[in-house]
Amino acid sequence: MRLRTDCNGLESLPLKLMIVVVVASLSIIPASEALDNLRNKDFANRLELQLDSIISAAQLLAIGGPGGARTIELDFTNDGKIGFERMVIGGEVGGSNMSSIVLRFTNGAVMIKTCSDPPVWMKAKDGNGLVIESPRSELRMSAEIDGRAPYILVEDV
């Protein structure tokens, strides 16, 4: 886009500027979608790390035996289109999710992590899974024993 010194250059300048504006506006949508995808990938990676820390803490507590406790801060906030809906940790004895963490997203997707090596029974005080619906929470985990069955008590403090 070279400017001329005579009056003929003024006639083509508005057309050139309009072309630049149209091309720039067409590139905004793909750029914003790419940024949103990047935010969602970062969000999924952060969630996976936090779920792995819960699983690791449960396994360490189970190996250590009754009396041990850990506190974990959870942050499931996101600026992208996908958001945190709720998380269920553990479940009733013999249930399919007694050793699992089930995380639900606002778009209907689900992420599941299982405590399998060693398998650890996690439950809330009522004997069912702990339901967390706040994107920010503090999780307290303690190793307990119920008769002969050891378990990890999870509480939202």
trRosetta pair geometry for C-beta under 8 A, 3 or more apart (Angstrom, degrees):
i j d omega theta_ij theta_ji phi_ij phi_ji
1 16 5.5 131 -124 173 115 144
1 20 7.9 -11 -62 -58 153 130
3 9 5.4 91 -165 171 59 149
3 13 7.5 30 -114 -91 89 114
4 8 5.9 -21 84 72 156 86
4 9 3.1 -177 41 -52 97 125
5 9 7.4 76 5 2 18 140
6 9 6.5 123 68 -2 60 94
7 10 5.7 -42 -166 20 57 118
7 11 7.7 60 146 -23 71 94
8 11 6.1 -48 -166 21 45 113
8 12 7.6 22 150 -3 69 104
9 12 6.4 -68 -156 43 42 99
9 13 6.4 57 150 -45 72 102
10 13 5.6 -40 -145 9 35 122
11 14 8.0 -63 179 25 30 95
12 15 5.5 -63 -160 44 54 114
12 16 5.9 54 146 -24 82 107
13 16 5.8 -58 -145 37 31 110
13 17 6.3 29 159 -18 66 107
14 17 5.7 -56 -145 39 32 111
14 18 6.2 34 156 -21 66 107
15 18 5.7 -54 -147 35 30 112
15 19 6.5 32 153 -20 63 104
16 19 5.7 -52 -150 33 32 112
16 20 6.5 33 151 -19 64 104
17 20 5.6 -53 -149 36 34 112
17 21 6.4 34 153 -19 66 106
18 21 5.7 -52 -146 36 33 112
18 22 6.3 32 155 -19 65 106
19 22 5.9 -55 -146 37 30 110
19 23 6.3 26 157 -15 65 108
20 23 6.0 -58 -146 40 28 108
20 24 6.2 26 157 -18 64 111
21 24 5.8 -58 -144 39 28 111
21 25 6.2 25 158 -18 65 109
22 25 5.9 -57 -144 37 28 108
22 26 6.4 27 156 -20 63 107
23 26 5.9 -56 -149 35 30 111
23 27 6.8 24 155 -17 63 108
24 27 6.0 -63 -153 35 32 107
24 28 7.2 47 149 -40 63 95
25 28 5.8 -35 -157 4 40 118
26 29 7.2 -49 -170 22 39 104
27 30 6.2 -59 -157 45 50 104
27 31 5.9 50 150 -23 76 113
28 31 5.7 -65 -149 41 29 112
28 32 6.2 25 159 -19 68 108
29 32 6.0 -56 -144 36 28 107
29 33 6.5 26 157 -16 63 107
30 33 5.7 -56 -145 39 34 111
30 34 6.2 37 156 -21 67 105
31 34 5.7 -53 -148 35 31 112
31 35 6.5 32 152 -19 63 106
32 35 5.6 -52 -148 36 34 113
32 36 6.4 36 152 -19 65 104
33 36 5.6 -52 -146 37 33 112
33 37 6.4 36 154 -19 65 104
34 37 5.7 -52 -147 36 32 112
34 38 6.4 35 152 -21 63 105
35 38 5.6 -53 -149 35 32 114
35 39 6.5 35 151 -20 64 103
36 39 5.6 -50 -149 34 34 113
36 40 6.4 33 153 -18 65 105
36 80 5.2 122 -161 -140 73 97
36 81 5.9 40 -174 -12 125 102
37 40 5.7 -54 -147 37 33 111
37 41 6.4 34 154 -19 65 104
38 41 5.8 -52 -147 35 31 111
38 42 6.4 31 153 -17 63 107
39 42 5.7 -57 -149 38 31 111
39 43 6.2 36 151 -23 65 107
39 78 6.8 120 156 -172 103 93
39 79 5.7 -91 -160 73 142 89
39 80 3.7 165 107 -63 119 113
40 43 5.4 -50 -145 35 33 117
40 44 6.4 34 155 -19 65 103
40 78 7.5 57 -104 -171 54 137
40 80 4.5 -151 -63 136 75 167
40 81 6.9 -24 -73 44 120 82
40 82 5.1 78 -126 25 107 121
41 44 5.8 -52 -147 36 32 110
41 45 6.4 31 153 -18 64 106
42 45 5.7 -55 -148 37 31 112
42 46 6.4 32 153 -19 65 105
43 46 5.9 -55 -149 36 29 110
43 47 6.4 28 154 -18 63 107
43 78 4.3 29 -115 -112 137 125
43 80 6.0 -116 -19 26 142 126
43 82 6.5 170 90 82 151 106
44 47 5.7 -54 -147 36 31 112
44 48 6.3 33 155 -21 64 106
44 111 7.7 167 -144 -81 86 146
45 48 5.8 -53 -147 35 30 111
45 49 6.5 31 155 -18 63 105
46 49 5.8 -56 -152 36 31 111
46 50 6.4 27 154 -16 65 108
46 75 7.6 -58 161 89 128 89
47 50 5.8 -59 -148 39 32 109
47 51 6.2 29 156 -17 68 107
47 76 6.3 55 -101 -123 97 90
47 84 7.9 169 -100 -88 125 103
47 103 6.5 156 -178 149 127 167
47 111 6.5 96 130 65 132 166
48 51 5.8 -53 -144 38 31 109
48 52 6.3 34 155 -20 64 107
48 111 7.4 -113 -82 -175 76 144
48 113 7.9 141 -140 -71 64 128
49 52 5.7 -55 -148 37 29 113
49 53 6.5 31 152 -21 63 103
50 53 5.6 -50 -149 32 34 112
50 54 6.8 36 150 -19 63 100
50 72 7.7 134 -162 162 83 123
50 74 5.7 99 -174 -129 136 82
50 75 7.4 -157 -89 45 149 60
50 76 7.4 -129 67 -75 162 82
51 54 5.6 -50 -153 32 37 112
51 55 6.4 36 150 -17 67 105
51 101 5.5 -172 -146 88 103 146
51 103 6.7 -94 -82 -28 131 137
51 111 7.1 -133 -44 127 162 120
51 113 4.4 147 157 -4 125 153
52 55 5.6 -52 -145 39 35 112
52 56 6.1 36 155 -20 67 106
52 113 7.0 -136 -72 -144 53 153
53 56 5.7 -50 -142 38 32 112
53 57 6.3 34 157 -20 64 105
53 72 5.9 153 125 -139 115 136
54 57 5.9 -56 -148 37 28 110
54 58 6.4 28 153 -19 63 107
54 72 6.2 -158 -88 75 72 168
54 89 7.0 -109 173 -121 143 128
54 101 6.0 80 95 -68 141 155
54 113 7.6 116 69 86 108 140
54 139 6.8 -7 -111 99 107 160
54 141 7.6 146 -151 -52 74 146
55 58 5.8 -56 -149 36 30 111
55 59 6.4 27 155 -16 65 107
55 101 7.1 -111 -63 -2 90 127
55 113 5.6 -104 -55 144 132 125
55 114 7.8 64 -118 100 128 21
55 115 5.1 -172 -143 -90 86 84
56 59 5.8 -57 -147 38 31 109
56 60 6.3 29 156 -17 66 107
57 60 5.8 -56 -145 39 30 109
57 61 6.2 29 157 -18 65 109
57 70 4.5 -135 -160 84 122 159
57 72 6.1 -127 -22 -48 163 130
57 141 5.5 113 131 58 121 151
58 61 5.8 -57 -146 39 28 110
58 62 6.2 29 155 -21 64 108
58 115 5.2 -60 96 -113 136 150
58 120 4.7 159 149 101 108 156
58 122 5.8 -49 -130 -75 139 121
58 141 6.3 -102 -84 -169 69 150
58 152 4.8 -82 -139 -35 90 174
59 62 5.7 -53 -145 35 30 112
59 63 6.4 28 157 -17 64 106
59 115 6.2 -168 -61 -156 89 105
59 117 7.4 11 -122 91 137 55
59 118 6.4 138 -138 41 91 73
59 120 6.0 -136 -85 -33 54 140
60 63 5.9 -56 -147 38 30 109
60 64 6.1 27 155 -17 65 112
60 68 7.6 -122 125 142 83 152
60 70 7.5 73 78 -42 119 144
61 64 5.6 -59 -143 41 30 111
61 68 4.8 -165 -133 95 77 120
61 69 7.4 52 -118 -96 123 22
61 70 6.3 -116 -62 -1 118 112
61 120 7.8 87 72 -148 92 145
61 141 6.0 -135 -29 132 162 110
61 142 7.1 -169 -156 -159 141 20
61 143 4.2 -173 168 -55 96 104
61 152 5.6 94 93 -111 134 111
62 65 8.0 43 176 -67 28 30
62 118 6.1 -137 113 75 138 115
62 120 4.4 -124 -54 -110 150 114
62 143 6.4 173 -83 -115 36 115
62 150 6.4 125 -142 124 79 127
62 152 6.4 -67 -63 -54 90 108
63 118 7.1 135 -70 22 86 125
64 67 7.7 -111 133 68 103 84
64 68 4.3 49 103 -30 138 153
64 143 6.2 -168 79 -11 94 160
65 68 7.0 105 70 -5 49 109
65 143 6.1 131 129 134 22 148
65 150 7.2 -91 -136 -123 55 145
66 143 5.0 -146 -106 120 34 96
66 144 5.9 55 -124 -132 97 22
66 145 4.8 -58 -68 -20 135 103
66 150 6.7 -132 -55 -126 88 103
67 143 6.4 -22 36 72 40 104
68 142 6.9 174 94 -149 48 60
68 143 4.7 39 51 14 88 119
69 140 6.7 -5 -172 -175 108 91
69 141 6.7 161 -155 89 59 51
69 142 4.1 -15 -102 -100 90 88
69 143 7.4 -130 -68 12 51 71
70 140 7.6 168 88 -154 44 49
70 141 4.9 -8 59 60 89 101
70 142 7.8 178 22 -76 57 49
71 138 6.3 3 -175 176 102 101
71 139 7.0 158 -157 83 52 50
71 140 5.1 -19 -103 -102 81 71
71 141 7.6 180 -83 21 33 71
71 157 7.4 -49 -132 37 110 138
72 138 7.4 165 83 -160 41 56
72 139 4.7 -16 62 62 91 103
72 141 7.0 21 2 -2 107 112
73 137 7.9 180 -154 97 52 39
73 138 5.3 -27 -104 -107 67 78
73 139 7.7 -179 -86 20 17 76
74 132 7.5 41 76 153 154 160
74 136 6.8 171 93 -147 69 39
74 137 5.1 -1 57 61 110 77
74 138 7.2 -175 18 -88 79 26
74 139 5.9 56 -20 -15 117 111
75 135 7.2 34 -165 147 46 83
75 136 5.4 9 -113 -109 66 84
76 84 3.8 75 135 -70 124 154
76 87 7.5 179 -51 -33 161 128
76 103 7.9 -163 -125 -152 143 123
76 135 4.3 -126 74 -155 86 76
76 136 7.2 -155 31 -65 69 45
77 84 7.3 -69 -82 9 28 124
77 135 4.8 98 -71 143 65 136
77 136 6.6 -1 -38 -53 105 95
78 82 6.4 -29 114 88 158 68
78 83 5.4 -161 56 -108 112 63
78 84 6.9 137 4 -17 108 85
78 135 8.0 -131 3 -149 73 140
80 83 7.7 -175 77 -62 69 68
81 107 7.3 54 129 -62 94 126
82 105 5.3 -12 -172 -174 100 132
82 106 6.4 172 -158 48 48 93
82 107 5.3 -58 -114 -5 86 123
82 109 7.2 -12 -143 32 127 129
83 105 6.6 137 73 -163 36 77
83 106 4.2 29 58 -6 88 131
83 135 7.5 -61 -178 -90 95 133
84 87 7.5 -32 -166 -36 109 99
84 103 7.5 -60 -135 -172 87 101
84 105 6.7 -62 -106 -117 30 59
84 106 7.3 27 59 -30 15 91
84 135 4.6 133 60 -107 138 92
85 104 4.4 -58 67 107 119 95
85 105 5.8 114 -4 -179 102 9
85 106 5.1 152 -63 -72 98 56
85 133 7.6 -41 153 -139 49 76
86 103 7.9 -167 100 -148 40 48
86 104 5.3 9 55 49 73 110
86 131 6.2 -4 179 -170 123 90
86 132 6.5 161 -161 83 70 50
86 133 4.6 -24 -106 -102 99 70
87 101 6.6 -3 -174 -177 105 93
87 102 6.9 163 -156 85 55 51
87 103 4.8 -10 -108 -106 92 73
87 104 7.3 -165 -78 20 44 70
87 131 7.5 155 82 -154 47 45
87 132 4.6 -10 59 58 96 102
88 91 7.3 41 152 -70 114 91
88 97 6.8 28 114 146 117 151
88 101 7.4 169 85 -156 50 48
88 102 4.7 -1 55 56 97 102
88 129 4.4 47 178 134 98 138
88 130 7.0 158 -154 76 51 45
88 131 5.3 -16 -100 -98 80 69
88 132 7.8 -173 -77 20 33 71
89 101 5.2 -7 -110 -111 72 85
89 122 5.5 -70 153 130 90 135
89 124 7.8 109 75 -54 92 88
89 129 5.9 165 73 -167 37 90
89 130 4.6 -11 53 54 99 99
89 132 7.2 36 -9 -6 105 110
89 139 7.7 92 -24 -140 165 135
89 154 5.0 -66 104 98 136 168
90 97 6.8 127 173 130 18 84
90 98 5.8 15 -163 -159 72 42
90 99 7.2 24 -116 -82 69 20
90 100 7.3 149 -90 55 29 48
90 101 7.8 -1 -30 -81 52 61
90 121 6.9 78 -144 174 115 52
90 122 3.0 -133 -74 96 124 83
90 123 4.7 -135 136 -72 140 43
90 124 7.2 170 73 -22 122 66
90 129 4.7 174 84 -116 60 75
90 130 6.4 50 43 9 103 83
90 152 7.4 -158 -75 73 142 94
90 154 6.2 162 6 16 131 130
91 95 3.9 -95 122 84 125 142
91 96 7.3 3 67 60 159 50
91 97 4.1 91 -15 82 138 87
91 98 4.7 -94 64 -80 86 53
91 100 7.5 6 -2 48 111 88
91 122 7.9 51 9 78 47 74
91 123 6.8 -58 80 -101 11 85
91 128 6.2 -20 -147 -165 54 58
91 129 4.1 -19 -82 -51 61 103
92 95 4.5 94 62 -26 76 126
92 98 6.6 -75 80 -89 31 102
92 123 7.0 73 -95 -115 33 126
92 127 5.7 38 -112 146 83 89
92 128 5.5 -24 -54 -105 87 58
92 129 7.6 -78 -22 -29 58 73
93 98 6.1 72 -117 -120 30 146
93 121 6.3 11 -106 -148 78 141
93 123 7.6 -41 -50 -56 71 144
93 127 7.7 -56 -8 -169 87 96
93 149 6.9 31 -118 147 138 165
93 151 7.9 -88 -83 -85 99 136
94 98 6.8 91 30 -36 18 147
95 98 4.8 129 59 -47 82 92
95 129 8.0 -109 91 -41 152 104
96 100 7.7 -15 131 13 65 136
97 100 4.3 -86 -150 53 71 114
97 102 6.0 -39 -138 -26 139 120
97 129 6.2 -11 108 -72 121 141
98 121 5.1 -24 160 -131 110 79
98 122 7.0 154 171 42 54 60
98 123 7.2 -21 -146 -63 80 96
99 114 5.7 54 112 -164 94 81
99 115 4.5 -122 180 59 91 89
99 116 6.6 107 133 -76 137 56
99 119 5.0 -58 -106 -162 160 85
99 120 5.7 123 -132 62 96 52
99 121 6.3 -61 -75 -88 80 40
99 122 6.7 111 -119 9 38 91
100 112 5.7 -9 -172 -169 123 98
100 113 6.7 155 -156 82 69 44
100 114 4.7 -32 -98 -100 85 74
100 115 7.1 -152 -78 11 34 76
101 112 7.0 161 80 -152 54 49
101 113 4.7 -1 51 57 103 94
101 114 7.8 -158 20 -75 67 33
101 115 7.9 79 -17 -29 90 93
101 122 8.0 0 -68 66 80 154
102 110 6.4 -20 -167 -166 89 109
102 111 7.8 151 -159 80 42 48
102 112 5.3 -8 -106 -104 68 86
102 129 7.9 12 27 -180 107 160
103 110 6.8 144 78 -161 53 56
103 111 4.4 -15 63 61 110 95
103 112 7.4 -167 23 -74 73 39
103 113 7.9 32 -5 2 109 94
104 108 7.8 -33 -167 -147 92 23
104 109 7.6 155 -155 86 51 46
104 110 5.6 -21 -101 -104 66 78
105 108 6.9 -30 78 41 84 23
105 109 4.4 5 40 60 126 89
105 110 7.3 -144 10 -72 84 33
105 111 7.5 69 -32 -9 104 97
115 118 7.9 5 153 92 89 48
115 119 6.3 108 110 -144 80 42
115 120 4.3 -54 133 40 140 99
115 122 6.9 100 16 -20 148 117
116 119 5.6 -2 -137 -83 41 76
120 151 7.7 118 175 -143 72 48
120 152 5.7 29 163 -9 116 123
121 149 6.8 2 36 163 156 110
121 150 7.4 146 43 100 106 56
121 151 4.2 -61 94 -116 104 91
121 152 6.9 165 88 19 52 74
122 129 7.6 51 105 -124 90 74
122 130 7.7 -72 147 9 102 105
122 141 7.8 -42 -132 -133 110 110
122 151 6.8 157 -95 -176 22 88
122 152 4.6 -27 -105 69 75 105
122 154 5.5 33 -177 -20 104 122
123 127 5.7 -11 173 -153 139 29
123 128 6.6 136 -155 76 95 11
123 129 6.7 -86 -127 -88 59 38
123 130 7.4 134 178 -30 30 84
123 151 5.7 -10 20 169 104 139
123 152 7.6 135 21 74 58 57
123 153 6.8 -35 75 -111 69 52
123 154 7.1 169 82 23 18 90
124 127 7.3 -43 70 23 69 19
124 128 5.9 -15 41 72 107 62
124 129 6.5 58 -8 147 103 17
124 130 4.0 133 -70 -77 108 79
124 131 7.9 -45 -41 4 150 62
124 153 7.4 71 -143 -160 23 69
124 154 6.0 -59 -85 71 61 80
124 155 7.0 109 -139 -90 77 57
125 153 6.9 49 -76 -156 61 111
125 155 7.0 44 -34 -92 101 101
130 154 4.6 -112 -5 99 148 111
130 155 7.0 -149 -115 -95 143 25
130 156 6.4 157 179 -28 122 96
132 137 5.3 -116 -156 18 127 165
132 139 7.6 -53 -75 -84 150 104
132 156 5.5 153 -101 -88 98 136
134 137 5.0 117 79 -59 109 103
134 156 7.8 125 35 -170 115 139
137 156 5.2 -41 -174 -148 132 104
138 156 7.2 114 69 -163 54 57
138 157 5.0 -57 93 68 105 88
139 154 6.3 -19 -168 -163 102 96
139 155 7.4 144 -159 75 54 44
139 156 6.4 -33 -101 -101 62 57
139 157 7.5 145 -117 16 12 85
140 154 7.4 150 80 -156 51 46
140 155 4.7 -18 61 63 100 97
140 156 7.9 -178 19 -85 81 10
140 157 4.9 53 -16 -20 118 125
141 152 5.5 -3 -168 179 102 111
141 153 7.1 155 -154 79 48 52
141 154 5.4 -11 -101 -102 79 73
141 155 7.9 -177 -75 23 37 69
142 152 7.1 153 74 -158 32 63
142 153 5.0 -17 62 57 87 102
142 155 7.9 6 8 6 102 108
143 150 6.7 -6 -172 -172 94 109
143 151 7.9 163 -152 88 53 34
143 152 6.0 -36 -97 -103 56 69
143 153 7.8 -176 -89 15 7 82
144 150 7.2 158 88 -155 43 62
144 151 5.8 -22 68 68 90 79
144 152 7.3 136 21 -118 81 19
144 153 4.9 49 -5 -23 130 112
145 148 7.5 -27 -178 -148 104 12
145 149 7.1 155 -161 81 64 37
145 150 5.0 -38 -103 -99 77 66
145 151 7.5 141 -107 20 28 69
146 149 5.1 -24 66 68 92 91
146 150 7.7 155 19 -103 72 16
146 151 5.9 11 -2 9 114 119
